[in-house]
């Protein structure tokens, strides 16, 4: 079925606004995963963390994220994308308050787990919401904005940590100020989503065709909206008749092959070691030779290069180089830089030169972490 062309107009600006509001979920994802980078060191002193409990404070968010990603599928199917994102904003806010006002380790671990639930749910919900609202011509770039929002959130966490550490670094509980900032985008996401439309695809799956057309008319020209309604309705009927999407589909060789490849790529991207930079970059630079104050400021460079690399990938490279080559190049580059970091840390004597070399290599590593959208 050939769809009418997508013409410019107010509906394009409406779609861009929806993308901005929804990607506050990605921004929160990035800030909450990045803020611990600078907050962990002063937190260790105030909460009396050991090496084990320090790791637990970091890891509980990831455990919660895994659970949140699994639960979000049920929430999305039953509540819809809009209500799920609104609920996620509330969970982000509640988790942030728990972390900021925690009297001790136990409440901190519970609060970090709650934040993880929101992080995982946002990582699964925002791309789905954007892709279901986006026209096919813009689906890759609009969905990719969530990746940009994530690294932007991490960069903002590093910058805000550096500012707070420089201004109030001597105050007791300075890490609480760093964590409290997360409440601001959570408020924006909550009130923003109240004014955003529901996914037309979800509305059609519930038989609410008039509402789905109304949403499509907000983000498409009229003839395109009516044509897409018919197309999505037909696809929804075909999916309902085929009953696809269950574990039984893994018996089909080509589906099993795709699932294995997708899971393998996702695991490999994490094994590259990006989390070691995003969670412990400040401590890495301190060990490399920077002072406490200089390390948290120098760590901002990791966030900046992550944003630059992601933006170049999404807006310059992604449409000129195929995804497979990008992924292979990214893995080769990060592996090479890992080796150079190891050599520099082992061979170079402690001092300013080693500190700057390791900083240069770490930002190069972050720059080459490529995550092109698989549309």
C-alpha positions as MATLAB code, in Angstrom:
seq = 'XXXXXXXXXXXXXXXXXXXXXXXXXXXXXXXXXXXXXXXXXXXXXXXXXXXXXXXXXXXXXXXXXXXXXXXXXXXXXXXXXXXXXXXXXXXXXXXXXXXXXXXXXXXXXXXXXXXXXXXXXXXXXXXXXXXXXXXXXXXXXXXXXXXXXXXXXXXXXXXXXXXXXXXXXXXXXXXXXXXXXXXXXXXXXXXXXXXXXXXXXXXXXXXXXXXXXXXXXXXXXXXXXXXXXXXXXXXXXXXXXXXXXXXXXXXXXXXXXXXXXXXXXXXXXXXXXXXXXXXXXXXXXXXXXXXXXXXXXXXXXXXXXXXXXXXXXXXXXXXXXXXXXXXXXXXXXXXXXXXXXXXXXXXXXXXXXXXXXXXXXXXXXXXXXXXXXXX';
ca = [
       0.000    0.000    0.000;
       1.449    3.363   -1.088;
       0.860    6.110    1.464;
       0.259    9.755    0.490;
       3.352   11.947    0.916;
       4.093   13.521    4.290;
       3.711   17.272    3.832;
       5.088   20.015    6.113;
       2.770   21.858    8.459;
       1.819   22.372   12.133;
       1.520   18.606   12.565;
       5.308   18.305   12.145;
       5.920   20.760   14.992;
       3.406   18.859   17.125;
       5.307   15.625   16.517;
       8.602   17.291   17.418;
       7.077   18.575   20.677;
       5.827   15.077   21.526;
       9.340   13.718   20.920;
      10.872   16.358   23.208;
       8.461   15.582   26.055;
       8.739   11.797   25.713;
      12.537   11.847   25.618;
      12.583   13.370   29.091;
      12.259    9.669   29.971;
      15.582    9.048   28.222;
      17.072   12.127   29.894;
      16.063   10.729   33.295;
      17.533    7.363   32.315;
      20.848    9.062   31.535;
      20.921   11.346   34.567;
      20.110    8.585   37.046;
      22.754    6.259   35.626;
      25.370    9.032   35.396;
      24.827   10.951   38.633;
      26.300    8.177   40.770;
      29.621    8.832   39.006;
      30.308   11.947   41.054;
      27.995   11.314   44.004;
      29.498    7.995   45.045;
      32.722    9.311   46.596;
      31.131   11.762   49.084;
      28.329    9.247   49.697;
      30.877    6.654   50.788;
      32.002    8.879   53.626;
      28.520    9.918   54.822;
      26.932    6.455   54.651;
      30.087    4.530   55.624;
      30.098    2.431   52.473;
      32.523   -0.440   52.023;
      33.717   -1.733   48.662;
      30.857   -4.259   48.662;
      28.096   -1.821   49.629;
      29.472    0.746   47.201;
      28.973   -1.803   44.431;
      25.483   -2.597   45.721;
      24.425    1.058   45.575;
      25.421    1.091   41.912;
      24.123   -2.370   41.022;
      20.662   -2.159   42.627;
      19.618    0.380   40.005;
      20.583   -2.076   37.271;
      18.665   -4.901   38.945;
      15.621   -2.658   39.166;
      16.079   -1.690   35.514;
      15.926   -5.326   34.435;
      12.690   -5.822   36.372;
      11.252   -2.532   35.116;
      11.941   -3.419   31.498;
      10.094   -6.729   31.917;
       7.106   -5.230   33.753;
       6.758   -2.324   31.318;
       5.471   -4.627   28.578;
       2.432   -5.550   30.660;
       1.855   -1.919   31.651;
       2.121   -0.734   28.050;
      -0.356   -3.336   26.831;
      -2.906   -2.637   29.561;
      -2.548    1.055   30.395;
      -1.210    2.400   27.105;
       2.043    4.219   26.380;
       0.912    7.613   27.662;
      -0.277    6.436   31.080;
       2.769    4.215   31.455;
       5.150    7.133   30.839;
       3.149    9.282   33.276;
       3.432    6.547   35.896;
       7.167    6.216   35.174;
       7.608    9.924   35.938;
       5.985    9.385   39.354;
       8.280    6.423   40.071;
      11.316    8.522   39.099;
      10.196   11.256   41.514;
       9.485    8.878   44.397;
      12.796    7.048   43.915;
      14.664   10.353   43.840;
      13.084   11.527   47.096;
      14.017    8.224   48.730;
      17.666    8.598   47.668;
      17.890   12.260   48.711;
      16.380   11.831   52.172;
      17.732    8.358   52.976;
      18.978    8.014   56.557;
      21.130    5.009   55.759;
      22.171    2.263   53.384;
      19.012    0.138   53.481;
      16.688    2.923   52.332;
      19.253    3.945   49.722;
      19.289    0.447   48.222;
      15.491    0.279   48.103;
      15.298    3.751   46.545;
      17.946    2.932   43.941;
      15.975   -0.209   43.051;
      12.822    1.912   42.634;
      14.757    4.310   40.388;
      15.931    1.283   38.422;
      12.320    0.227   37.848;
      11.692    3.620   36.243;
      14.925    3.496   34.234;
      14.129    0.064   32.796;
      10.512    0.917   32.054;
      11.523    4.177   30.356;
      14.145    2.427   28.224;
      11.455    0.090   26.872;
       8.519    2.508   26.659;
       9.928    5.720   25.149;
      11.240    4.109   21.897;
       7.943    2.243   21.417;
       5.895    5.393   21.961;
       8.013    7.425   19.546;
       8.116    4.745   16.848;
       4.335    4.283   16.954;
       3.720    8.005   16.570;
       6.426    8.635   13.962;
       5.836    8.325   10.212;
       8.005    5.780    8.416;
      10.115    8.572    6.887;
      11.170    9.861   10.322;
      10.982    6.737   12.463;
      14.731    6.136   12.643;
      15.709    9.681   13.600;
      12.811   10.204   16.034;
      13.435    6.890   17.813;
      17.136    7.698   17.847;
      16.465   10.898   19.771;
      15.954    8.765   22.854;
      19.562    7.540   22.570;
      20.692   11.149   22.297;
      18.590   12.089   25.334;
      20.205    9.305   27.375;
      23.779   10.459   26.737;
      22.671   14.082   27.153;
      21.296   13.149   30.571;
      24.604   11.526   31.490;
      26.520   14.599   30.329;
      24.253   16.883   32.376;
      24.796   14.656   35.409;
      28.574   14.996   35.033;
      28.352   18.778   34.553;
      25.964   19.320   37.472;
      28.077   17.058   39.692;
      31.168   19.116   38.834;
      29.372   22.416   39.542;
      27.898   21.246   42.842;
      31.220   19.731   43.941;
      33.034   22.979   43.113;
      30.525   25.251   44.889;
      29.342   23.138   47.823;
      31.972   20.419   47.899;
      32.803   20.995   51.564;
      29.185   20.700   52.712;
      28.097   17.516   54.448;
      25.732   15.505   52.268;
      26.683   17.283   49.047;
      25.782   14.108   47.151;
      22.141   14.648   48.146;
      22.105   17.867   46.103;
      23.440   15.970   43.100;
      20.722   13.335   43.348;
      17.954   15.863   44.010;
      18.316   17.452   40.559;
      16.730   14.327   39.037;
      13.359   15.426   40.428;
      13.206   18.368   37.994;
      12.981   16.428   34.682;
      10.627   13.944   36.385;
       8.191   16.813   37.027;
       8.528   17.990   33.408;
       7.863   14.452   32.123;
       4.778   14.040   34.334;
       3.059   17.308   33.418;
       4.212   17.112   29.814;
       2.737   13.650   29.261;
      -0.631   14.815   30.606;
      -0.948   16.927   27.438;
       0.461   14.363   25.008;
      -1.668   11.984   22.884;
      -1.856    8.226   23.249;
      -0.210    5.940   20.718;
      -2.593    5.452   17.773;
      -1.433    1.861   17.390;
      -2.420    1.074   20.997;
      -5.779    2.785   20.538;
      -6.471    0.688   17.434;
      -5.526   -2.487   19.323;
      -8.283   -1.561   21.793;
     -10.808   -0.860   19.035;
     -10.782    2.924   19.629;
     -10.522    3.915   15.959;
     -12.017    7.410   16.201;
      -9.516    8.376   18.914;
      -6.668    6.874   16.874;
      -7.659    8.955   13.839;
      -7.855   12.058   16.021;
      -4.283   11.456   17.210;
      -3.001   10.817   13.688;
      -4.635   14.060   12.506;
      -2.495   15.894   15.088;
       0.792   14.566   13.655;
       0.008   14.004    9.929;
      -1.657   15.812    7.061;
      -5.285   14.616    6.724;
      -5.010   12.269    3.735;
      -1.892   10.661    5.193;
      -3.601   10.220    8.582;
      -6.590    8.419    7.083;
      -4.381    6.183    4.943;
      -2.185    5.239    7.909;
      -5.235    4.453   10.025;
      -6.299    1.850    7.484;
      -2.803    0.407    7.221;
      -2.299    0.123   10.995;
      -5.770   -1.354   11.409;
      -4.961   -4.023    8.820;
      -1.634   -4.851   10.483;
      -3.308   -5.094   13.895;
      -5.886   -7.532   12.506;
      -3.188   -9.665   10.880;
      -1.183   -9.815   14.129;
      -4.292  -10.743   16.114;
      -5.120  -13.550   13.672;
      -1.587  -14.948   13.559;
      -1.151  -14.812   17.362;
       2.549  -14.099   16.949;
       4.891  -12.809   19.623;
       5.056  -15.840   21.947;
       7.818  -18.274   22.888;
       6.463  -20.718   20.316;
       7.811  -18.433   17.578;
      11.341  -19.384   18.640;
      10.766  -22.701   16.849;
      10.882  -20.781   13.542;
      14.577  -20.769   12.467;
      14.752  -17.244   11.055;
      12.982  -15.740   14.082;
      15.275  -17.641   16.458;
      18.274  -16.437   14.461;
      17.189  -12.788   14.702;
      16.483  -13.026   18.432;
      19.900  -14.576   19.111;
      21.635  -11.884   17.049;
      19.712   -9.097   18.784;
      20.419  -10.453   22.279;
      24.058  -11.043   21.390;
      24.538   -7.487   20.136;
      22.845   -6.029   23.215;
      25.067   -8.094   25.521;
      28.224   -7.289   23.533;
      27.559   -3.547   23.729;
      27.433   -3.796   27.519;
      30.526   -6.019   27.698;
      32.512   -3.267   25.943;
      32.805   -1.680   29.393;
      30.893    1.554   28.839;
      29.281    1.251   32.277;
      32.706    1.309   33.939;
      33.210    4.815   32.504;
      29.680    6.065   33.103;
      29.515    4.849   36.723;
      33.141    5.042   37.859;
      34.731    7.544   35.451;
      35.585   10.013   38.227;
      37.261    7.312   40.289;
      39.120    6.040   37.214;
      40.540    9.505   36.545;
      41.444    9.917   40.205;
      43.373    6.651   40.064;
      44.994    7.829   36.821;
      46.537   10.799   38.640;
      44.025   13.656   38.837;
      43.175   15.290   42.163;
      39.670   14.835   43.602;
      38.463   18.210   42.314;
      40.142   17.878   38.926;
      38.834   14.321   38.374;
      35.151   15.241   38.697;
      35.648   18.198   36.330;
      37.694   16.180   33.814;
      34.973   13.517   33.819;
      32.651   16.021   32.092;
      34.681   15.383   28.929;
      33.367   11.797   28.875;
      29.796   13.078   28.800;
      30.518   15.677   26.132;
      32.194   13.169   23.787;
      29.333   10.696   24.300;
      26.839   13.336   23.150;
      29.025   14.388   20.207;
      29.522   10.777   19.069;
      25.826    9.931   19.345;
      24.746   13.106   17.537;
      27.190   12.476   14.683;
      26.011    8.885   14.393;
      22.310    9.793   14.326;
      22.338   12.916   12.185;
      25.368   12.517    9.916;
      26.606    8.931    9.650;
      23.507    6.770   10.137;
      22.037    7.397    6.670;
      25.377    7.099    4.835;
      26.896    3.940    6.363;
      25.020    0.684    6.893;
      24.321   -0.442   10.453;
      26.476   -3.567   10.240;
      29.612   -1.630    9.305;
      28.956    0.913   12.058;
      28.656   -1.805   14.680;
      31.797   -3.628   13.525;
      33.772   -0.378   13.406;
      32.556    0.598   16.884;
      33.566   -2.742   18.397;
      37.000   -2.652   16.740;
      37.623    0.930   17.873;
      36.548    0.370   21.492;
      38.593   -2.835   21.756;
      41.674   -1.025   20.461;
      41.227    1.866   22.894;
      40.730   -0.586   25.773;
      44.090   -2.110   24.961;
      45.764    1.312   24.836;
      44.273    2.272   28.226;
      45.641   -0.939   29.734;
      49.096   -0.303   28.256;
      49.139    3.332   29.431;
      48.036    2.426   32.962;
      50.629   -0.369   33.183;
      53.664    1.125   31.455;
      53.499    4.875   32.133;
      54.767    6.147   35.496;
      52.278    7.819   37.825;
      51.973   11.534   37.203;
      50.309   14.264   35.167;
      51.272   12.781   31.790;
      49.620    9.435   32.534;
      46.496   11.161   33.856;
      46.011   13.180   30.657;
      46.772   10.219   28.387;
      44.178    8.057   30.142;
      41.646   10.918   29.991;
      42.242   11.280   26.242;
      41.839    7.547   25.724;
      38.701    7.296   27.876;
      36.906   10.076   25.951;
      37.978    8.423   22.680;
      36.501    5.156   23.943;
      33.191    6.838   24.827;
      33.081    8.594   21.459;
      33.258    5.274   19.588;
      30.472    3.575   21.557;
      28.043    3.452   18.633;
      24.418    2.451   19.127;
      22.618    2.955   15.806;
      18.831    2.411   15.898;
      17.941   -0.922   14.261;
      14.942    0.323   12.313;
];
